[in-house]
Each structure stands twice: as C-alpha cells, then as structure tokens.
Amino acid sequence: MGSDNGTLKNYPVGRCQDPHAPAARLLYYNYDADKNLTSANCSLTTTYVQVRVECLGWDCKPTAIRQSALPSNPSRNFTYLDGCNNLGVKFTNDIYFFNLLKTLTDTFGAEPFQPSILQAYLVRPELGLSVTALWGIPPVRTAGNGLFSTRLGQILNTYWMAAVGVDALFLGHPADYNNTKHLEYAASRRPPHRSNVYNFSETQATVHTQVRILRYDKGWMGVLVVAVLILLFATVVGIVLDLQIWVGRLLMKVSTLTRSNPNIWVPAGGGALSDEARGKLLADIKVRFGDVKTEDGVDDLVIGDCAETGGHVSTFTKRKLYT
C-alpha cells in the first residue's frame, strides 16, 4: 500500500491557508492470491458532521448524526494528513499515520502473494484475521467500488482515531488534557517533542444540561394545603372516636367467648343473640384473662369474671406454672 503525498509537498506552507487546495490522493495497490494486481486511485476528503451526544459522567454515546450545515466549515479537502493542526511540524501526521497502517499490510506468512490483514478485511471483513481462510479469499477487486471505498474508509478512520491521541488511547480518558503525561515523557523523563501532541480539529458544540426545576403555583399549593388539613382532621377525629368506642368493640369481641363458658356468669342468652346483644349482657360484669383453679386442682389461664366481684378468675401469680 502506498500514499501519494505529491500534492501535499507542492503546498509545504500554504496548503492549509488555500481554500482552493485540491483533494489529496491515496494510491492503493496489492498482489492478490491469484498473483494479479488490484489497484485504486482514491481521493481523501473530510466530512464535517453535527452530532448529538448524551453523557452520564464520562460515559457518552452519540444519539444522532448528520452532515454539518455550518457555512464556516473549512474546505473538505483538508484532512488530518495535511498537518494543519500540528503546530507547524511538517508531514509528521502522515508519516506516523501510515507507519501505524503499515502493520496491516504485512502478509500472513513468509511466502509471496499471501493476502494481508488489510486485503482480507476489504473482501471479507469477518475473515480479516483468519489464517486458515487466507487462500480462499477472493481478489480485492471483487469487492466492488462501493464496498471497497466503505471498508477502506472504516480502516483509515479507525487508525486516524488511534493517531490523533496516543495518550488517550493507551492511558485512558483524562479529566484534564492540559495535565496529560505524554508517553515520551513517561519513558525518557524529557519533555515531549512538539509533534507528539493531541491533534484536535476545531469544533463547535452546544451543551445541553438537564436541570430539574420546581415551580411554585399558588393555586395548586392551596389545594395541597387543604388536602393535607383534611387528612390531619380526619386522623384526629378517628383517634377521638376510637377512644370513645373501644369498650364497645372490645365487648363485642369478648362476648362470643362467654357462651357456654363455665368461668363467667351471665344471664341465659341463648345462641341466637348477636355479638352486640350478647355484649349488653356483660354491661355490669368485669372480666379478665387470668388464673382459675379447676376441680382437679390444676391452674389454667382463661377468660372469666373477676374473683373480686364474686367471679372465678383471679390475677396471675408470679413464677407460677400454668397449663
């Protein structure tokens, strides 16, 4: 694989300032497994896009993308390989970029005419790293102009991303690019060469940050206050009513335990009385849950009328065992 930098060399100083500079050319050629040649003459241009990105902390993902409609975009004929953003260092970008890309052009084995990783990807991307399938890979020219252009563009853009920020690729995403330690400094403890820097293109961004805003509305606040007061009033009324009727409720629950109960004396009421009617028969009787002695001398815990008023049940005896 080769690159035609003749156009770049004709503009050693002024290309980045020339709005009419032509598109750079990239020449591709390889020998296929059938020992025939595949070649292509490609033009390199930059596509400016507008991207919508959503971030949660440092985790960001694009949600929409379209071609940029800004009239202020530079000429699309300027690319990363021109070195326009490289602080005056000439041709460092393209040399570094193609040295990285060259790793894809080596053949799988030592024999000539064996396909490279790049050739395999251009024809069958899923077999790009398959050594066993290399002899069955068709010639690159069979991919067609459309697929060839798309797949070659994918590779160039992937390696371009690796070339624009070496530190970010190997050291992770920094919180502050100004304080990033360059690989050259980490290895030699010397300030990095000015060519070993981040190569950012200019961009414009509109940052939208979602903020939760609570708005005060007098009308709805009045409704809320009234509703809260009603709930509080209903709660207080419920407590007062419970204090007034708890005896009656307790009587209705205990009254069912008095039927056929030998430990409590009540007038004959029959089994057809309701809980409320049977509870009225207990109006003048005190009952408790306590101790009663059976005929065989065993102490039981039962519900019955109080012994103090002539009944059967006395209070518990401390440390006494009951059955």
C-alpha positions as CSV (number, residue, x, y, z in Angstrom):
1,M,0.0,0.0,0.0
2,G,1.4,3.5,-0.8
3,S,0.3,7.1,-0.4
4,D,0.7,9.9,-2.9
5,N,2.0,12.9,-1.0
6,G,3.0,14.8,-4.1
7,T,0.1,17.2,-3.7
8,L,1.0,17.8,-0.1
9,K,4.6,18.5,-1.0
10,N,3.5,21.1,-3.6
11,Y,2.0,23.0,-0.7
12,P,4.6,22.9,2.1
13,V,3.5,26.1,3.7
14,G,0.3,27.5,2.1
15,R,-1.9,24.5,1.6
16,C,-3.7,24.9,4.9
17,Q,-4.5,28.5,4.0
18,D,-5.6,27.8,0.4
19,P,-9.4,27.4,0.2
20,H,-9.0,26.0,-3.3
21,A,-6.4,23.3,-2.5
22,P,-7.3,20.1,-4.3
23,A,-8.2,16.9,-2.6
24,A,-5.3,14.7,-1.6
25,R,-4.9,11.4,-3.5
26,L,-4.2,8.0,-2.0
27,L,-2.9,5.2,-4.2
28,Y,-3.7,1.6,-3.2
29,Y,-2.3,-1.5,-4.8
30,N,-1.7,-5.1,-3.8
31,Y,-1.0,-8.5,-5.2
32,D,-3.8,-10.9,-4.8
33,A,-3.6,-14.6,-4.1
34,D,-4.1,-15.3,-7.8
35,K,-0.9,-13.2,-8.4
36,N,-2.9,-10.5,-10.2
37,L,-2.7,-6.8,-9.2
38,T,-5.5,-4.8,-7.6
39,S,-5.1,-1.0,-7.6
40,A,-7.2,2.0,-6.7
41,N,-6.8,5.8,-7.0
42,C,-8.7,7.3,-4.1
43,S,-9.4,10.9,-3.1
44,L,-9.2,11.8,0.6
45,T,-11.7,14.4,1.9
46,T,-13.1,15.4,5.3
47,T,-16.8,15.2,6.1
48,Y,-17.9,17.7,8.7
49,V,-20.8,16.4,10.8
50,Q,-23.1,17.6,13.6
51,V,-23.5,15.0,16.4
52,R,-25.9,14.9,19.3
53,V,-24.2,13.2,22.3
54,E,-25.7,12.1,25.6
55,C,-23.3,11.7,28.6
56,L,-23.7,10.2,32.0
57,G,-20.4,11.3,33.7
58,W,-17.6,10.2,31.4
59,D,-19.8,7.6,29.6
60,C,-21.0,9.3,26.4
61,K,-22.8,7.9,23.3
62,P,-24.0,9.6,20.1
63,T,-27.7,9.6,19.6
64,A,-28.0,11.4,16.3
65,I,-25.6,12.5,13.5
66,R,-26.0,14.5,10.3
67,Q,-23.8,16.4,7.8
68,S,-22.9,19.8,9.1
69,A,-24.8,22.7,7.6
70,L,-22.5,25.4,9.0
71,P,-21.2,27.7,6.3
72,S,-18.0,28.3,8.3
73,N,-16.6,24.8,7.9
74,P,-13.0,24.7,6.4
75,S,-12.5,23.1,3.0
76,R,-13.4,19.4,2.9
77,N,-10.1,18.9,1.0
78,F,-8.2,19.5,4.3
79,T,-7.5,16.2,6.1
80,Y,-5.6,15.1,9.1
81,L,-2.7,14.2,6.9
82,D,-2.1,17.8,5.9
83,G,-0.9,18.6,9.4
84,C,-2.8,21.8,9.6
85,N,-3.3,21.4,13.4
86,N,0.2,20.1,14.1
87,L,1.8,23.3,15.4
88,G,3.9,23.8,12.3
89,V,5.6,20.3,12.3
90,K,5.7,19.3,8.6
91,F,4.5,15.9,7.4
92,T,4.7,14.3,10.9
93,N,1.0,13.4,10.8
94,D,1.0,11.4,7.6
95,I,4.3,9.6,8.4
96,Y,3.0,8.5,11.9
97,F,-0.4,7.5,10.5
98,F,1.0,5.3,7.6
99,N,3.5,3.7,9.9
100,L,0.6,2.5,12.0
101,L,-1.4,1.5,9.0
102,K,1.6,-0.4,7.6
103,T,1.1,-3.1,10.2
104,L,-2.0,-4.2,8.3
105,T,-0.1,-4.6,5.0
106,D,2.2,-7.4,6.1
107,T,1.3,-10.8,4.7
108,F,0.2,-13.6,7.0
109,G,3.2,-15.8,6.1
110,A,6.6,-15.6,4.6
111,E,5.6,-16.7,1.1
112,P,4.9,-14.0,-1.6
113,F,1.4,-13.2,-2.7
114,Q,-0.2,-14.2,0.6
115,P,-3.0,-11.8,1.5
116,S,-2.5,-9.3,4.2
117,I,-5.0,-8.5,7.0
118,L,-6.0,-5.4,5.1
119,Q,-6.7,-7.3,1.9
120,A,-8.8,-9.9,3.8
121,Y,-10.8,-7.2,5.5
122,L,-11.5,-5.4,2.3
123,V,-13.0,-8.6,0.8
124,R,-14.4,-10.5,3.8
125,P,-14.3,-8.4,7.0
126,E,-15.3,-11.4,9.1
127,L,-12.2,-13.3,7.9
128,G,-9.7,-10.5,8.3
129,L,-7.7,-12.4,11.0
130,S,-8.3,-15.9,9.7
131,V,-5.0,-17.6,8.7
132,T,-6.8,-20.8,7.6
133,A,-9.1,-18.9,5.2
134,L,-6.4,-16.8,3.5
135,W,-6.0,-18.9,0.4
136,G,-9.7,-18.9,-0.2
137,I,-10.1,-15.2,0.0
138,P,-11.2,-13.7,-3.4
139,P,-9.1,-10.9,-5.0
140,V,-9.7,-7.5,-3.6
141,R,-11.1,-6.1,-6.9
142,T,-14.1,-8.5,-6.5
143,A,-15.4,-6.4,-3.6
144,G,-16.6,-3.7,-5.9
145,N,-16.0,0.1,-5.8
146,G,-18.7,0.8,-3.2
147,L,-17.7,-1.8,-0.6
148,F,-14.0,-1.2,-1.2
149,S,-14.5,2.5,-0.5
150,T,-16.6,1.9,2.6
151,R,-14.3,-0.7,4.1
152,L,-11.1,1.2,3.3
153,G,-12.7,4.3,4.9
154,Q,-13.5,2.3,8.0
155,I,-9.9,1.3,8.4
156,L,-8.5,4.7,7.7
157,N,-10.9,6.3,10.2
158,T,-10.1,3.7,12.9
159,Y,-6.3,4.3,12.6
160,W,-6.9,8.0,12.4
161,M,-8.6,7.8,15.8
162,A,-5.5,5.9,17.1
163,A,-3.2,8.6,15.7
164,V,-4.9,11.8,17.0
165,G,-4.5,11.0,20.7
166,V,-1.8,8.5,21.6
167,D,-2.0,9.2,25.3
168,A,-5.8,8.8,25.4
169,L,-5.6,5.5,23.6
170,F,-3.1,3.9,26.0
171,L,-3.6,5.8,29.2
172,G,-7.3,6.2,29.3
173,H,-9.6,9.3,29.1
174,P,-8.1,12.1,31.1
175,A,-10.1,14.6,33.1
176,D,-7.8,17.4,32.0
177,Y,-6.0,17.2,28.7
178,N,-3.6,20.0,29.8
179,N,-2.1,17.8,32.5
180,T,-1.8,14.6,30.5
181,K,1.5,12.8,30.8
182,H,2.8,12.0,27.3
183,L,4.2,8.6,26.6
184,E,7.5,10.1,25.5
185,Y,7.9,11.9,28.9
186,A,6.9,8.8,30.8
187,A,9.6,6.8,29.0
188,S,12.5,9.2,28.9
189,R,11.6,11.8,31.5
190,R,12.2,14.5,28.9
191,P,9.6,17.0,27.6
192,P,7.8,15.5,24.6
193,H,8.6,16.6,21.1
194,R,6.1,19.1,19.8
195,S,4.9,16.6,17.2
196,N,3.8,14.2,20.0
197,V,0.7,16.2,20.9
198,Y,-3.0,15.9,20.5
199,N,-4.2,16.7,17.1
200,F,-7.7,18.1,17.6
201,S,-9.8,19.6,14.9
202,E,-11.8,22.7,15.6
203,T,-15.4,22.1,16.5
204,Q,-18.4,23.9,17.8
205,A,-20.7,22.4,20.4
206,T,-23.8,23.4,22.2
207,V,-24.0,21.7,25.6
208,H,-27.5,21.0,26.9
209,T,-27.6,20.1,30.6
210,Q,-30.9,18.8,32.1
211,V,-31.8,20.6,35.3
212,R,-34.9,19.8,37.3
213,I,-36.8,23.0,38.1
214,L,-39.6,23.1,40.7
215,R,-42.1,25.8,40.0
216,Y,-44.4,27.2,42.7
217,D,-48.0,27.6,41.9
218,K,-50.3,29.4,44.4
219,G,-53.5,27.6,43.2
220,W,-52.0,24.1,43.4
221,M,-50.3,24.9,46.7
222,G,-53.7,25.9,48.1
223,V,-55.2,22.7,47.0
224,L,-52.3,20.8,48.6
225,V,-52.7,22.6,51.9
226,V,-56.4,22.0,52.1
227,A,-56.0,18.3,51.3
228,V,-53.3,17.9,54.0
229,L,-55.5,19.7,56.6
230,I,-58.5,17.4,55.7
231,L,-56.3,14.3,56.2
232,L,-55.0,15.6,59.5
233,F,-58.5,16.4,60.7
234,A,-59.8,13.0,59.7
235,T,-56.9,11.4,61.6
236,V,-57.6,13.3,64.8
237,V,-61.4,12.6,64.5
238,G,-60.6,8.9,64.0
239,I,-58.4,8.8,67.1
240,V,-61.1,10.6,69.3
241,L,-63.8,8.2,68.1
242,D,-61.7,5.2,68.7
243,L,-61.1,6.3,72.3
244,Q,-64.9,6.7,72.7
245,I,-66.0,3.3,71.3
246,W,-63.1,1.0,72.1
247,V,-65.0,-0.5,75.1
248,G,-68.0,-1.4,72.9
249,R,-65.7,-3.0,70.3
250,L,-63.9,-5.0,73.0
251,L,-67.2,-6.2,74.4
252,M,-68.4,-7.5,71.1
253,K,-65.2,-9.4,70.7
254,V,-65.2,-10.9,74.2
255,S,-68.9,-11.6,74.2
256,T,-68.5,-14.6,71.9
257,L,-66.2,-16.1,74.5
258,T,-68.8,-16.1,77.2
259,R,-71.2,-18.5,75.5
260,S,-71.0,-21.9,77.4
261,N,-68.1,-20.5,79.4
262,P,-68.2,-22.1,82.9
263,N,-65.9,-19.4,84.2
264,I,-68.2,-16.5,83.7
265,W,-71.8,-16.0,85.0
266,V,-74.2,-14.3,82.6
267,P,-77.9,-14.5,82.3
268,A,-79.2,-17.1,79.9
269,G,-78.9,-15.5,76.5
270,G,-79.2,-18.3,74.0
271,G,-77.1,-19.0,71.0
272,A,-79.1,-16.8,68.6
273,L,-78.1,-13.5,70.1
274,S,-75.8,-11.2,68.1
275,D,-72.4,-10.1,69.4
276,E,-73.9,-6.7,70.2
277,A,-76.9,-8.1,72.1
278,R,-74.7,-10.6,74.0
279,G,-72.3,-7.8,74.8
280,K,-75.0,-5.8,76.5
281,L,-75.5,-8.7,79.0
282,L,-71.9,-8.0,80.1
283,A,-72.6,-4.3,80.9
284,D,-72.2,-4.8,84.7
285,I,-69.7,-7.7,84.7
286,K,-66.0,-7.3,84.9
287,V,-63.9,-9.9,83.0
288,R,-60.2,-10.6,82.9
289,F,-57.7,-13.0,81.4
290,G,-56.2,-14.7,84.4
291,D,-55.9,-17.6,86.8
292,V,-58.6,-20.1,87.6
293,K,-58.3,-23.4,89.6
294,T,-60.2,-26.3,88.2
295,E,-61.9,-29.1,90.1
296,D,-58.8,-31.4,89.8
297,G,-56.6,-28.7,91.3
298,V,-54.9,-27.6,88.1
299,D,-54.4,-23.9,87.4
300,D,-55.4,-22.7,84.0
301,L,-55.3,-19.4,82.1
302,V,-58.8,-18.5,81.0
303,I,-61.2,-15.6,80.3
304,G,-63.8,-15.2,83.0
305,D,-65.5,-12.9,85.6
306,C,-63.3,-11.3,88.2
307,A,-62.9,-13.0,91.6
308,E,-63.1,-9.6,93.4
309,T,-66.7,-9.3,92.4
310,G,-67.7,-12.9,93.2
311,G,-66.4,-14.4,90.0
312,H,-64.0,-17.2,89.2
313,V,-60.8,-15.6,87.7
314,S,-58.0,-14.1,89.8
315,T,-54.8,-12.4,88.8
316,F,-51.7,-14.1,87.7
317,T,-49.3,-15.5,90.3
318,K,-45.6,-14.6,89.7
319,R,-43.3,-17.5,88.8
320,K,-46.3,-19.9,88.8
321,L,-46.5,-22.6,86.1
322,Y,-49.7,-22.8,84.1
323,T,-51.0,-25.4,81.7
